[in-house]
């Protein structure tokens, strides 16, 4: 059964004036639509500018045949894809490294002793190594004189043109130069989708994982990529003690993001990638909220 939404709206403009509508009806793709998505659609469809406070009133979902292309949700949340794992107390990201301790420094219960009735706060305390969750590596992680997080500019990890190269772990664990050729990679964030993130937080995640070969890293460096990410335990083959991919990429100031997830939700291109860490001095690796913005 096709659904439509019936509603009223009130829109005020920041430079004065207002616009109201009563008993509007629009087609929707599913069984419901949020007020925020509905407002975004109206504002875009009517090409309104200088929009201030706005609200939907008397919204009702009705069963009625569609009259035009249905709304599927136009809000920002439909264009942003989270590519980060959740960090929680006791999570093991890298076998042999300590898990994070996440607890209260000031609990809500204790805060009630400090503030007036009805006012309470929580202040958290986190103890962890920097290689926790989905994290970014910058040159200082590998090289003593390389740039640390505080010296790495925002342009290195923010709103980079992205591309996904798909190399399923079921086909191969070794991602070679041949796998990354024939793509437009210059000045892009290259994200390697292997599907290994399905083993996250299990014993299988840490062993025999997908990795880039040194030849693939050389090729990406020579092509002038901005950043390389992977949804695996490590971008290098950890069965040995050398780390040629880290050495090659970080040596060329090409950042690395490991332990990505949800790359299956991305198109092959037409998105930007961001993975922004705090501005720490003397730190070469730190967790990020990696994300893609579709366009």
C-alpha positions in Angstrom: 0.0 0.0 0.0 1.5 3.4 -1.0 1.8 6.0 1.7 1.6 9.8 1.6 2.1 12.4 4.4 -0.4 15.1 5.1 0.8 18.1 7.2 0.8 21.8 7.9 4.0 23.8 8.2 5.2 27.1 9.5 8.5 28.7 8.3 10.0 31.9 9.6 12.8 33.8 7.7 15.8 35.3 9.4 15.4 38.5 7.4 11.7 38.9 8.2 8.5 37.4 7.1 7.1 33.9 7.2 5.4 31.2 5.1 2.7 28.8 6.2 1.1 25.9 4.5 -2.0 23.8 5.3 -3.1 20.3 4.4 -0.1 19.7 2.2 0.2 16.1 0.8 3.4 14.5 -0.4 4.4 10.9 -1.4 6.8 9.0 0.8 8.9 5.9 0.0 8.3 4.0 3.3 5.8 4.1 6.1 6.9 7.3 7.8 9.2 10.3 7.5 10.7 12.5 10.2 9.8 16.1 10.6 13.4 17.1 9.9 13.5 15.2 6.6 10.1 16.7 5.6 11.3 20.3 6.4 14.6 19.7 4.4 12.5 18.5 1.5 10.1 21.5 1.6 13.0 24.0 1.9 14.9 22.4 -1.0 11.8 21.9 -3.2 10.6 25.5 -2.8 14.2 26.8 -3.0 13.8 28.8 0.1 16.6 31.0 1.5 17.3 32.7 4.8 15.2 30.0 6.6 15.0 30.4 10.4 12.8 28.6 12.9 10.5 26.0 11.1 8.2 23.3 12.2 5.8 20.6 10.9 2.3 20.5 12.4 -0.6 18.0 12.3 1.5 15.4 10.5 -0.5 12.3 9.4 0.5 9.3 7.4 -2.2 8.2 5.0 -2.7 5.3 2.6 -3.1 7.0 -0.8 -1.8 6.4 -4.4 1.4 8.3 -5.2 1.2 11.5 -7.4 5.0 12.1 -7.9 8.4 10.6 -7.0 8.3 9.7 -3.3 10.5 11.4 -0.7 13.1 9.0 0.7 14.5 11.3 3.3 16.6 14.3 2.3 18.4 15.0 5.6 22.1 15.1 6.2 22.0 11.7 8.0 21.2 10.0 4.7 24.4 11.3 3.2 26.8 10.5 6.1 28.1 6.9 6.5 29.9 6.0 9.8 33.0 3.9 9.1 34.2 3.5 12.7 34.0 0.7 15.2 32.6 1.5 18.6 35.2 1.7 21.4 34.0 0.3 24.7 35.5 -0.8 28.0 37.6 -3.9 27.6 37.7 -3.8 23.8 40.8 -5.6 22.3 41.8 -3.9 19.1 45.3 -5.3 18.7 46.3 -8.6 20.5 49.0 -7.9 23.0 48.0 -4.3 23.7 46.0 -3.4 26.7 42.2 -2.9 26.3 40.8 0.5 27.2 39.4 1.3 30.6 36.4 3.5 30.4 34.7 4.5 33.7 33.4 7.5 35.7 35.8 10.0 37.1 32.8 11.8 38.5 29.6 9.8 38.6 26.1 11.3 38.3 25.4 10.1 41.8 28.4 11.9 43.3 27.9 15.0 41.3 24.5 15.5 43.0 26.5 16.4 46.2 28.1 19.3 44.3 25.2 20.9 42.6 21.7 22.0 43.4 18.8 19.6 43.3 17.9 18.5 39.7 21.4 19.3 38.4 23.9 16.5 37.7 26.8 15.7 35.4 29.1 12.8 34.4 32.8 13.2 33.8 34.3 10.2 32.2 37.8 8.8 32.5 39.6 6.8 29.8 42.8 4.9 29.9 44.0 3.4 26.6 46.8 3.0 24.2 46.5 5.1 21.0 46.1 2.1 18.8 42.5 1.5 19.8 39.4 1.1 17.7 39.4 2.7 14.2 42.6 4.8 14.2 44.7 7.0 12.0 48.5 6.7 11.6 50.6 9.8 10.8 54.4 9.8 10.0 55.5 10.1 13.7 54.0 6.7 14.3 56.8 5.2 12.2 59.5 7.9 12.1 61.0 9.8 15.0 61.2 13.0 13.1 58.0 12.6 11.2 55.0 14.9 11.7 52.9 14.1 14.7 49.1 14.7 15.0 49.5 18.3 16.0 51.7 19.0 13.0 49.5 17.3 10.5 47.2 19.7 8.7 43.4 19.4 8.5 43.6 19.0 4.8 45.4 15.7 5.2 42.4 13.9 6.7 39.3 16.0 6.1 36.9 16.0 3.1 39.2 14.0 0.9 37.8 12.7 -2.4 37.4 9.0 -1.9 37.4 5.8 -3.8 36.7 2.2 -2.7 38.7 -0.7 -4.1 37.0 -4.0 -3.4 39.2 -7.0 -2.8 37.2 -9.6 -0.9 39.1 -11.6 1.7 37.4 -14.7 0.3 39.4 -14.3 -2.9 42.8 -13.3 -1.5 44.4 -11.9 1.6 47.3 -10.4 -0.3 46.3 -7.1 -2.0 48.8 -6.5 -4.8 49.6 -3.8 -7.3 47.4 -5.5 -9.8 44.4 -5.1 -7.5 44.9 -1.3 -7.1 45.7 -0.5 -10.7 43.2 0.9 -13.2 41.6 3.2 -10.7 41.6 7.0 -10.4 43.6 7.4 -7.2 45.7 10.5 -7.4 44.9 13.0 -4.6 42.3 10.6 -3.2 41.6 8.6 0.0 41.9 5.0 -1.2 39.7 2.7 1.0 40.4 -1.0 0.6 37.2 -3.0 1.2 37.9 -6.6 2.1 35.0 -7.5 4.3 37.3 -8.5 7.1 35.5 -6.2 9.5 32.8 -9.0 9.9 35.3 -10.7 12.3 35.7 -7.6 14.5 36.0 -8.3 18.2 36.5 -12.1 17.6 39.5 -14.3 17.8 39.6 -14.7 14.0 40.1 -10.9 13.5 43.8 -10.9 14.6 45.3 -13.7 12.5 45.7 -14.2 8.7 44.1 -11.0 7.8 44.1 -9.1 4.5 47.0 -6.7 3.8 48.7 -4.7 1.2 51.9 -5.8 -0.4 54.9 -3.5 -0.6 54.5 -3.3 -4.4 50.9 -2.1 -3.9 52.1 0.5 -1.4 54.9 1.7 -3.8 52.3 2.0 -6.6 49.9 4.1 -4.5 52.7 6.3 -3.3 54.0 6.9 -6.8 50.4 7.7 -7.9 50.2 10.5 -5.3 47.3 9.2 -3.1 46.4 11.3 0.0 45.5 8.5 2.4 45.0 4.7 2.4 42.5 2.9 4.6 41.6 -0.7 5.1 38.9 -2.6 7.0 41.4 -5.1 8.4 43.6 -5.7 11.4 46.6 -4.1 9.8 47.5 -2.7 6.5 50.8 -4.7 6.6 51.3 -8.5 6.8 51.8 -9.1 10.5 53.2 -12.6 10.1 56.6 -11.1 9.8 58.4 -8.3 11.7 58.9 -5.8 8.9 56.2 -3.2 8.1 57.0 -2.1 4.5 53.6 -0.6 3.8 53.8 1.7 6.9 57.3 2.6 6.0 56.5 3.5 2.4 53.2 5.4 2.9 54.1 7.2 6.1 57.6 8.0 4.7 55.8 9.8 1.9 53.4 11.6 4.4 50.5 9.5 3.2 48.2 8.8 6.2 46.9 5.4 7.1 43.5 4.4 8.6 43.2 0.9 10.0 40.2 -1.0 11.4 37.6 0.6 9.2 34.1 -0.9 8.9 30.9 -0.6 6.9 32.7 0.0 3.6 30.0 -2.2 2.0 27.6 0.8 2.5 29.7 3.1 0.3 29.5 3.5 -3.5 32.8 3.0 -5.4 33.2 6.8 -5.6 31.4 10.1 -5.4 32.0 10.6 -1.7 34.4 12.4 0.5 36.3 10.8 3.4 37.2 12.3 6.8 39.0 10.7 9.7 39.8 13.5 12.2 41.9 12.8 15.4 42.5 15.2 18.3 45.5 17.6 18.0 48.0 15.8 20.2 51.7 16.7 20.4 54.1 13.8 20.4 51.4 11.3 19.3 51.5 9.4 16.0 48.3 7.3 16.2 44.9 8.0 17.6 41.3 6.8 17.3 39.1 8.7 14.8 35.4 8.9 13.9 36.0 7.9 10.2 33.1 8.9 7.9 32.1 9.3 4.3 29.8 12.0 2.9 28.0 11.0 -0.2 27.3 13.5 -3.0 
